[in-house]
Amino acid sequence: MTDHPYLVVRNDEEQYSIWAEGRDLPAGWHDAGFRGTRQECLDRIETVWTDMRPLSLRQGG
């Protein structure tokens, strides 16, 4: 089974997810600049998303 390429995406609250490459991104989500297999993208998110709180909460609300 081939793992299709994915993108790491981020929203304005700096929350991360993965998205299948080639599909339109949902409103409010942006390419975070990393592409790879599903697992590579999940590993990248684990590395960069160290504070799970939304940006607005981290900034004091």
C-alpha positions in Angstrom: 0.0 0.0 0.0 1.4 3.4 -1.0 1.1 6.2 1.4 -0.2 9.3 -0.5 1.5 12.6 0.2 0.1 14.8 2.9 0.7 18.4 4.0 1.0 19.7 7.6 -1.6 22.5 7.9 -2.1 25.1 10.6 -5.0 27.4 11.4 -5.0 30.9 12.7 -5.1 29.6 16.3 -1.8 27.7 15.5 -3.5 24.3 15.8 -2.0 21.6 13.5 -3.4 18.8 11.4 -2.6 16.9 8.2 -4.4 17.2 4.9 -4.1 15.1 1.8 -2.0 16.9 -0.8 -3.9 18.0 -3.9 -7.2 18.7 -2.1 -8.4 22.2 -1.4 -7.6 23.3 2.1 -10.7 24.0 4.3 -11.4 27.6 5.2 -9.1 29.0 7.9 -6.3 26.4 7.3 -3.0 27.1 5.7 0.0 25.1 4.4 2.6 25.0 7.2 5.4 24.2 4.8 5.9 20.5 5.4 5.0 17.6 3.0 5.5 13.9 3.5 3.9 10.6 4.3 1.1 10.5 6.8 3.4 9.3 9.5 6.1 11.9 8.6 3.6 14.6 8.9 2.3 13.3 12.2 5.8 13.1 13.5 6.5 16.7 12.4 3.3 17.9 14.2 4.5 16.1 17.4 7.8 18.0 17.1 6.4 21.5 16.4 3.1 21.6 18.3 4.3 21.6 21.9 1.6 23.7 23.4 -1.9 22.4 22.5 -3.7 25.5 23.7 -5.1 27.7 21.0 -3.1 30.9 20.3 -5.8 33.2 21.8 -5.7 31.2 25.1 -1.9 31.3 25.2 -2.0 35.1 24.7 -4.3 35.5 27.6 -7.6 35.3 26.0 
